[in-house]
Amino acid sequence: MRKAERLFQIVTLLRGRRRVLTATDLAAELAVSERTIYRDMQALSLSGVPIEGEAGVGYRLLPEFNLPPMMFDEEELEALLLGVRMVQGCSDQKLGNAAARVLDKVRAVLPTSVHQQYSIEPEWILVPGFNRQWSAKYSDLLREAIKQKQVIDVVYRREDGECSQRSLWPLGLLYWGAVWTLVAWCELRQDYRMFRLDRLQKCNLAPREFQTSEQISLQYYLSTVKKTP
């Protein structure tokens, strides 16, 4: 990594992490020595970048500092485009539209030279879309219920074709490469259950909220799954 690129990365890290970073943190992130970080910090300070540093504490960037329009290299642009296309192809319409707006904003800040050097939309990065009407069914409603911690009432068709009514505490949405799955606390079973969105026959917000706890949360559920042999 060239020095100029490394200096830009240091400023980006300090600006994005919103906390004090030590020379050890930065050295590990950039795969360089702490001595190199000390020299880089001196170079940034001499160039007028308002960095505060305290021995034994770390470095931070003053909040009023603003970077010029962000720049991307070719691989970063490809990664961004892949993420946008995955959201557009695999999520609900609202998130797909939001992803398109993100790409428009990136296009707006890229200088002409970058447009000419790199293709912002290479034809070989493809994420085949599928029918959102079943794959991301009720996704927008579920995202809102998760954020607001609101109970939902659903009619769910099981794998054997039988339907059941449930009241659920929606905790998170997981994507398995073909379908979206809701992780929820089921009031009927008093346990965690997973529900494929394409099998939801009905889904409505209930007029009541729920509270997560140490044993009932998405993080706790994921920790139990990781421990399963």
Secondary structure as UniProt FT lines:
FT   HELIX           3..17
FT   HELIX           23..30
FT   HELIX           34..46
FT   TURN            47..48
FT   STRAND          51..54
FT   TURN            55..57
FT   STRAND          58..61
FT   TURN            63..64
FT   HELIX           74..90
FT   HELIX           93..109
FT   HELIX           112..117
FT   TURN            123..124
FT   HELIX           132..135
FT   TURN            136..138
FT   HELIX           139..148
FT   STRAND          150..157
FT   TURN            159..160
FT   STRAND          163..175
FT   STRAND          180..186
FT   TURN            187..190
FT   STRAND          191..196
FT   HELIX           197..199
FT   STRAND          200..209
FT   HELIX           218..227
//
